[in-house]
Amino acid sequence: MNELKVSRNHVPHEPPFILVNEGCIIKEVFEFLRLLFSRGVSCQTIRAYAFDLLSFYRFLRESCLAINILQPQHAVDFILSHRREGAAPRTINRRLITVRSFLNSQYDGLGDDLFQNSLSTFYKGRRNSALLGNLRLKGQRSSFKVKVPSILIMPLTPFELKKFLAGLRKYRDIAILYLMIFCGLRSCEVLALEVNDIDLIDDHLLV
């Protein structure tokens, strides 16, 4: 028996990843990912969206739900299912954004209906309308998300950086560290670099 899973799509000019249920492509997810692909979204981003929607469809299966019967309380249930699994707040928020965009795109604004209505169940505190006026700009919608705890990132001290560099023996490793520390490149950006990206004449690097 095949399971619900993300598969790599090898068909040219179509999204690089698809969501498959019992061996069949889920049409709505395919159309959503194809729309992203047509807009030039990167392969890594499409893959992330596919896995976010995989978690959503697994939630629907485990809860015996169908998209056409979803209610605002199910958006809260979706979050709580992730909290029980120990998912990080940023992961939950990214999946909420993905699911909301998917439902808006393929189900005529259903994402806004579900997540916007979910906001009304939470107390927002008292407002002084006379002094503050209308706090929400017309046409804007609040984003339903989980609170992310603040994390203070401590940079390496000069001594730690010097000690780290002293432990490197290969020019490749030193180059990687220099690109990340002094040029601010992410690890995925460093890994994606090719020889042709280096312009030794003008001292430029294409990232």
C-alpha positions in Angstrom: 0.0 0.0 0.0 1.5 3.3 -1.1 1.5 6.2 1.4 1.1 9.9 1.2 4.5 11.3 0.3 6.6 13.9 -1.5 8.2 12.6 -4.7 10.7 14.1 -7.1 9.2 14.9 -10.4 11.4 14.2 -13.4 9.0 15.6 -16.0 10.7 18.6 -17.7 9.2 22.1 -17.3 7.0 21.0 -14.4 7.5 21.5 -10.6 10.5 19.5 -9.4 8.5 18.0 -6.5 5.0 16.6 -6.2 2.7 15.3 -3.5 1.5 11.7 -4.2 -1.4 9.9 -2.4 -1.7 6.1 -3.0 0.4 6.5 -6.2 -1.7 9.3 -7.6 -0.7 13.0 -7.8 -2.8 15.3 -5.7 -4.1 17.7 -8.5 -4.7 20.8 -6.3 -1.2 20.6 -4.8 0.3 20.0 -8.2 -1.4 23.1 -9.6 -0.2 25.2 -6.6 3.4 24.0 -7.0 3.2 24.5 -10.8 2.1 28.1 -10.2 5.1 28.7 -7.9 7.4 27.0 -10.4 6.1 29.3 -13.2 6.9 32.3 -11.1 10.6 31.2 -10.8 10.5 30.0 -7.2 13.6 28.0 -6.4 13.7 24.2 -6.2 14.5 24.3 -2.5 11.5 26.5 -1.8 9.1 24.3 -3.8 10.4 21.3 -1.9 9.8 23.0 1.4 6.2 23.9 0.3 5.6 20.3 -0.8 6.7 19.0 2.6 4.6 21.6 4.4 1.5 20.5 2.5 2.4 16.9 3.2 2.1 17.6 6.9 -1.3 19.3 6.2 -2.7 16.4 4.3 -1.4 13.9 6.9 -3.3 16.0 9.5 -6.4 15.8 7.4 -6.1 12.0 7.1 -5.4 11.4 10.8 -8.3 13.7 11.7 -10.7 12.1 9.1 -11.3 15.6 7.6 -11.8 16.8 4.1 -10.9 20.3 2.9 -14.5 21.2 2.0 -15.7 20.7 5.6 -12.9 22.6 7.4 -13.9 25.1 10.0 -11.8 27.7 11.9 -11.3 25.4 14.9 -9.5 23.0 12.7 -6.8 25.6 12.1 -6.2 25.6 15.8 -6.2 21.8 15.9 -3.6 21.8 13.1 -1.3 24.0 15.3 -1.9 21.8 18.4 -1.0 18.7 16.5 2.4 20.3 15.7 2.8 21.4 19.3 2.3 17.8 20.4 4.9 16.6 18.0 7.4 19.2 19.3 7.7 21.2 16.1 9.5 24.5 16.4 7.4 27.7 16.4 9.1 28.9 13.2 8.3 25.6 11.5 4.7 25.9 12.5 4.4 29.5 11.3 6.0 28.6 7.9 3.5 25.7 7.5 0.6 28.0 8.4 1.7 30.5 5.7 2.1 27.7 3.2 -1.3 26.1 3.9 -3.0 29.5 3.9 -1.5 30.4 0.5 -2.5 27.0 -0.9 -6.1 27.2 0.3 -6.4 30.8 -1.0 -5.0 29.8 -4.4 -6.9 26.5 -5.0 -10.0 26.9 -2.9 -11.2 30.5 -3.5 -9.8 32.3 -0.5 -10.5 29.5 2.0 -7.2 30.1 3.8 -8.2 33.6 4.8 -11.6 32.4 5.9 -10.1 29.7 8.2 -7.2 31.6 9.7 -8.8 35.0 9.8 -11.8 33.7 11.7 -9.5 31.8 14.1 -8.1 35.1 15.3 -11.5 36.2 16.7 -11.3 33.5 19.4 -8.3 35.1 21.1 -8.4 38.1 23.4 -6.5 41.1 22.0 -6.6 43.4 25.0 -8.4 46.7 25.5 -8.0 49.5 23.0 -8.5 53.2 23.3 -10.1 53.9 19.9 -10.4 57.6 20.6 -6.7 58.1 21.0 -5.3 55.4 18.7 -7.9 55.4 15.9 -8.3 52.4 13.7 -5.2 50.3 14.3 -5.6 48.1 11.3 -5.2 49.5 7.9 -8.2 48.9 5.6 -7.7 45.8 3.5 -5.0 44.3 5.7 -5.4 41.0 7.4 -3.8 39.8 10.6 -1.5 36.8 10.4 -2.4 33.8 12.5 0.8 32.5 14.0 2.5 31.0 17.0 4.7 33.2 19.2 8.4 32.7 18.5 10.6 33.0 21.6 13.4 35.6 21.3 16.8 34.1 20.9 20.0 36.1 21.5 22.7 35.0 19.1 26.2 35.6 20.5 28.8 36.2 17.9 32.2 34.6 18.1 34.8 36.6 19.9 38.1 37.5 18.1 39.9 34.8 20.3 37.3 32.1 19.4 37.5 33.0 15.7 41.3 32.9 15.8 41.3 29.6 17.6 38.8 28.2 15.0 40.9 29.3 12.1 44.0 27.8 13.6 42.3 24.4 13.6 41.7 24.5 9.8 44.2 22.8 7.5 42.7 23.0 4.0 42.4 26.1 1.9 38.9 25.0 1.0 37.8 25.0 4.6 39.4 28.4 5.2 37.7 29.8 2.1 34.3 28.5 3.3 34.8 30.1 6.8 35.9 33.4 5.3 32.9 33.6 3.0 30.5 32.9 5.9 32.2 35.1 8.5 33.4 38.1 6.4 31.0 38.0 3.5 27.8 36.9 5.3 27.0 34.0 3.0 24.7 31.2 4.2 25.9 27.7 4.1 23.6 26.8 1.2 25.0 29.8 -0.8 28.5 28.6 -0.2 27.7 25.1 -1.3 26.0 26.4 -4.5 29.1 28.3 -5.6 30.9 27.2 -8.8 34.2 28.2 -10.3 32.5 30.2 -13.0 30.9 32.4 -10.2 34.4 33.8 -9.4 35.6 36.9 -11.4 39.3 37.2 -10.6 39.7 40.2 -12.9 37.3 42.5 -11.1 37.5 40.7 -7.8 33.7 39.9 -7.8 31.8 36.8 -6.6 28.4 36.0 -8.0 26.1 34.6 -5.2 
